[in-house]
């Protein structure tokens, strides 16, 4: 909680004999009131953590102060593009922000993680709390929240398409680091001073992330919130992405809502006319129907097959053959089920779809067991 800052640790340690470790830890949310030191001879800037940060802040240029307080809005780490989106204004262009970010790293007020292909940045917890205080005092929180939400709206716009074409490792590397900041943007968008239209689009586009991370409970809550706020003015593409995400989430939760939600998604996908999404939702609806022993499932899979072959998205073809395998197993044709599961496993392996590979192996194991092949 103290980020290894020696002065902060010394201040906290001085309080432990009176407050205890648990008591000290619980008070760190009010760190600027608690982290003080009464040692005689200490410099004024070393008597409280707040004074130390005041001293550092006052050494910054005016532009550096603006960027510093605005990046305090982020939860966890963030990219340079996100920093530019949050901190820019008509008087502060992207190159000004880049220069300020470079300077803040050099002055140890911002930590740069250069271990991956794309650098990420983060403020230490105490520094972030201070930056947020300055952001509130400047009355810029609303402006920065909107610009940040618009950035993540742009980042997640390609999420579904990326999920269909990228291996899980690449997909996770691209989107999972943005999850905390995306959550914060959703909370703002559906809050009192937010923008519902941004929230609706961001909720729908982020669907694959919730499923890949198995965050289905949180996803259901966010999807239900968004669906309740759709209006006739909501664009078709936004409505379709929302219902598409809902269909996937309710299928994976094995919810009774899977069929009606998928049917609504299918209606919108037909109207939208994108073969990729139409093929995907046909398979999703078919999977929901298979579990209910609905004979219409086969026709849906047959309609989906040429669409998914057209897209050449190996991950989605793996889902198709998995669905064929489940259907065959429930009809008692175990040999056909095994053939379909093997195709699904091969396709998922080629796609780098790790979760689907595991799922296909489980399905194969079940099918071999039903066939009496215990080995």
N, C-alpha and C positions, 0 to 999 in steps of 0.2 A: 504493500500500500504506500510505502514511502519512496519507492523507486531507487533505493540505495543512496539517497542524498544524505551525506554525512551529517550536515547541520540538522536536518529534519529528524534523523535517527537519534542524535544527541538530545534534541528537545523532547522527543517522545520518551526516551529512556529516563529522563529526569522526572517524568510524571508517573512512571510505573510503580515506584514504591507507594504512592498515594492512591493510584487508581487501579492497579493491577493490570495484567496484560489484556484480559478480556475487556475491562473498562476502557483502557486506552484505545483498543481496536475499535470499539463501538463509537468512540468520539471522533474518529478520524474524518467523518463526514463534515465535521465542523473544525477542520484542521487549523484554519487560520485563527481561531479563537483559542485553541488548545496548545498549539505548538509555539510556545514561547520559552524563553530562558531568562533567568534572573541573575546570571553570573556577572559579578562586578567586572568592569573593564572591557566587557564585550562591546564591539562596535555597534552603533545604533542599528545598522542593517542586519546584524546577526542576533538581535534580541527576539525577533519573531520571524516565523517563516514568511509571513505576509510582507514584512519590511524587506526581507531579502529579495523577494520577487519584485517588490516596488522598485528597489534599486536597479535590478536588471532591466525592468520594463522602461524605466526613465532614461536608460542609456540607448534605447532604440530610436531609430529615425521615425518620423511620423508615419510613413508608409509601412514600415516594419511593425509598428504598433497596430495598425489597422489589420494587416494580414494575420498577425499573431492572435488577436482576439477573435477574428472570424474563424480561424481553423480550430479554435477551442470548441466549436459546435460539434465536431466529429466525435463519434463514439469509437474508441479503438483507433486502428490505423486507417490510412487513406492514401489515395494516389495523388500524383501531382495534378492530374486532370481534375480530380475532385476539389483540390485546394484552389485551383484557378476558378472553378465554377462557384465555389462558396465565397471567395474573397474579392473577385473582380467587381468593378463598377465603372461608370463612365470616366472616372478620373484615375482608375487603376487598371491598366490592361494586363493581359496575360504575362507579358514580359516583365512588368513591374512585380507581379506576384512571384514569378520564377526567381527573380533577383532577391526578393525578400525571403523566400523559402531557403535559398542558398545561404543567405546571411544568418537566418535563425538557426540553421544546422551548425554553422561555423561558431555561433555564440552559445551552443549547447542548450538552447531553449527548445529545440526540436530534434528528435531522433530520426535518423534515416536508416532504413533497412535495405541494404543493397544486395541481399543474398539471393534474390530472384531476378527473373528477366526484367521485371518492371519494379522500379524503386517504390517503396511504401514509406510513409512517414507517420510518426505518432508523437504526441505530447506526453510527457510524464504525468502521472495522475495529479500531483500537486500543481504542476504548471497548467494543466488543463482546467482545473478548478479555478485557478486565478484568471485564466483567459476567459472563461465563461462569465466570471464576475465583471470583467471589463466589457464583454459583449453586451451584457444586460445594461450596464451603465451607459453605454453608447446607444442603447435602444435600437440595435440592429438585428436582434434575434429573429424577428419575422422575415426580414429581407434575406438573411443568410439561410434560414430554414427553407424558404421557397426556392432559392437558387440551388441549394443542395438537393432538394427533392426533384427538381427538374433535371439535375445531372443524373440521378439514379434512375429516373424515368427513361432517360436516353440509354444508360448503361444496360438496363434489363430489357430493352426493346427487342433485342435479338436472342433473348434467353431460350425460347422454345426452339428456334431454328438451330442454335448452337447445341442444345441438348440432343437433337436428332442426328447431328453430324460429328460431334466431338466424342472422343473417348472420355470415360468418367473422370480420369485423372486431370485431363485438360479442362473439362467443364468445371470441376471442383476448384481448380486453381484459378479460374477466371471469375467465378461468382461467389464462392463461399467466403472469401475475405471481405466481400461487400455486404454480408448479411446483416451485421449489427447496424451499420449506417442506413441500410435500406429499411430495416425495422423502424428506426427513428423517423425516417421520412414518411413511412406509412402512418405512424402515430400522429405526426404533425398534419398530414394531409386530411385525416379524418377527425382532427381536433377542431376546437372552436374557431381558430383563426386560419385553418388550413384551406386546401383546395381539393374538393372531392374528385374532380376530374383527373387530377394527377394521381390521387389515391386509387381510383378505379383502374387506370391503365397499369400502374405499378403492381397492383395486386394480381391482375390477370397475367401479366408478363412473367412474374416471378414464380409461377406455379411449379415448373420443373425443379427449382431449387428446394422448395419445401418437400417435394416427394423424394428427391435424391438424398436429402438429409434426414428423411423419416420424421419430419416435424409435422406430422399429420394433424395432431390436435390443435396446434397453433394455427396451422393452415386453414382448418375448418372454421375456426373463429374469425379469421381475417376474411375468408371468402364469404361467409354469411353476412358479415358487416358490409362488404362491398356489394353483394347482390341486392341487399335491401335498399341500396342508394342509387340503383340504376333508374334512369328516367327515359322517356321517349327521345330526349335529345342526346342521349349517350351514343356515340358513334358505333356503327355495326362492328367494326374491328375490335373495339374495346369490349363490347358485350360478348363477342364470340370468344375472345381470349379468356374472359372471366369464367364463362360457362365451360370452356375447354379445361381450364385448371380445376374447376369444381368437379367435373366428371372424373378426372384422374384421381383426385383426392378422395372422393367418395367411393370409387372403385377399390382403391388400396385400403381404405378403412372397412371394406366389406359392409358398407352401409346400405340400408333399404332405399336410400335416396339415390343410389347409383344409377338405376335405370331412368327415372324421370329426369334427373339432372343431365345424364348423357343424351337423352332424347332432345332436350332443349338445346344442348351444345350441337347436336347433329343438325337440327333445323337451321341454326345460325351458320354452321359451317357450309351447308348446302347453299345458303343465300350468299355467303362470302365467296365461295367458289375456288378456294385454295386446295389443290389435290392433297398436299401434305397434311393439312389439318383435318380435311374430310376423311382421308384414309385412317388417320390416327383415331379420330373419335368413333368411326365405325367399328374399329377393333375394340376400343374401350367399352362401347355399348354392348358389343357381342360378348365380351368377357363377363359383363354384369348379367346378361341374359343366360349365358351358359350355366352360371352358378344357380340360376332359378329354373334350370331345365326348360328354357324357352326355345322351341324349335326354330324361331326366327333368327337365331344367332348365326346359323350356317349361311343364310342368305347375306347377312351383313358382312361376314368374312369374305365371301365370294365377291361382293361389291368392292371391298377394300383392297383385295389383292392386286388388281391391275393399277390402281391408284398408287399403291406403295411401290410396286415395281417401277412405275414411272418416276418416282422421286429418287430411287436408288439409295434410300437411307437404310443402311443395313440394320441399325438398331430397331427400326420400326418393323422391318421384315421379320426380325427375331420375335417381336411381340406377336405378329400375325401367326407364325408357326407354333408358338407357345399356346395360343388360343385354340388352334386346330388340335394340338395335342391334348389339351384339357377336354375339349369336346369329344374326341375319340375315346379317351379314358372313361368318361362318364357314360358313353354309349356301350362300353364293354369291349371295344376294339383295342386291346392293349398293345398289340404289335404295331398298329398304325400310330398309336400314341407315342410309342418309343421312337419311331421314325421321325415324327414331327418334333419331338423334344430334342433329338440329336441335331436336326437342322437348326432349331432355335439356338442350341448351345454353340454350334459352329458360327452362326451369324453373330451372336452376341460376343463371342471371342474375337471375331474379326473386327467388330465395332469398338472393342475396348470397353464394352458395357459390363463392368464388373458385377454390379448388382443383378443384372439379368443373367449373367453366367451362373452365379450362385443359385438363382431361382430355377434355371433350367436343370442344373445338377440335382436339385431337390426333387423336381418333377420327374426326372429320369429315375432317381432312386425309388420314388413311389411306384412308378410304372414297372420297374424290374421286380419289386416286391410283390406287386399284384400278379405278375407273370410267374411268380414262384422262384425267381432267380435271386436267391438270397445273397450269393457271393457278389 
